Amino acid sequence: MDDIDVEKSVVDWTIDCPASLFVFKKHSIDYCCAGKSLQYSCAQAGANLFAVVAELRRICVAAPGPSPD
């Protein structure tokens, strides 16, 4: 999980990567919780942390950025 910071808050994830909202909704993770880490929020929701990290990696880390002009 080197490229995914599981201590980063869910709110920060939604700010930095708006597409993460779909992952959080899918796994019933509270994305409005102020300051709760991804790891904590997954545990509270009973979500598989590794599955959530894999999805975040695919849509937020590995996703191609805008092409330079």
C-alpha positions as CSV (number, residue, x, y, z in Angstrom):
1,M,0.0,0.0,0.0
2,D,3.0,2.3,-0.5
3,D,1.2,4.5,-3.0
4,I,-2.0,4.8,-0.9
5,D,-1.9,6.6,2.4
6,V,-4.4,4.7,4.6
7,E,-3.9,7.3,7.3
8,K,-5.2,10.1,5.0
9,S,-8.7,11.2,5.9
10,V,-11.6,10.1,3.7
11,V,-12.6,13.7,3.3
12,D,-9.1,14.5,1.9
13,W,-9.4,11.6,-0.5
14,T,-12.7,13.0,-1.8
15,I,-11.1,16.5,-2.2
16,D,-8.0,15.2,-3.9
17,C,-9.7,12.6,-6.0
18,P,-13.4,13.3,-6.5
19,A,-13.8,9.9,-8.2
20,S,-13.0,8.2,-4.9
21,L,-16.6,9.2,-3.8
22,F,-17.9,6.3,-5.9
23,V,-15.6,3.9,-4.1
24,F,-16.7,5.1,-0.7
25,K,-20.4,4.9,-1.6
26,K,-20.0,1.4,-3.0
27,H,-18.4,0.2,0.3
28,S,-20.8,2.2,2.6
29,I,-17.9,4.3,3.9
30,D,-18.8,7.6,5.5
31,Y,-17.1,10.2,3.3
32,C,-18.4,13.1,5.4
33,C,-16.6,12.1,8.6
34,A,-14.2,14.9,9.4
35,G,-10.6,13.7,9.9
36,K,-11.2,10.0,10.1
37,S,-8.5,8.0,8.3
38,L,-9.2,5.7,5.4
39,Q,-8.1,2.7,7.5
40,Y,-10.4,3.6,10.4
41,S,-13.4,4.4,8.2
42,C,-13.0,1.0,6.4
43,A,-13.0,-0.7,9.7
44,Q,-16.1,1.2,10.9
45,A,-18.0,0.3,7.7
46,G,-16.8,-3.3,7.7
47,A,-15.2,-2.7,4.3
48,N,-12.2,-4.7,3.1
49,L,-9.3,-2.2,3.3
50,F,-7.3,-4.0,0.6
51,A,-10.3,-4.0,-1.8
52,V,-10.8,-0.3,-1.2
53,V,-7.1,0.5,-1.6
54,A,-7.1,-1.5,-4.9
55,E,-10.0,0.5,-6.2
56,L,-8.5,3.8,-5.1
57,R,-5.2,2.9,-6.7
58,R,-6.9,2.1,-10.0
59,I,-9.0,5.3,-10.2
60,C,-6.9,7.9,-8.2
61,V,-3.3,6.8,-8.6
62,A,-3.0,4.9,-11.8
63,A,-5.5,7.0,-13.7
64,P,-3.8,9.1,-16.4
65,G,-3.7,12.8,-15.8
66,P,-4.5,15.5,-18.3
67,S,-2.2,15.6,-21.3
68,P,0.2,18.5,-21.4
69,D,-0.4,21.1,-24.1
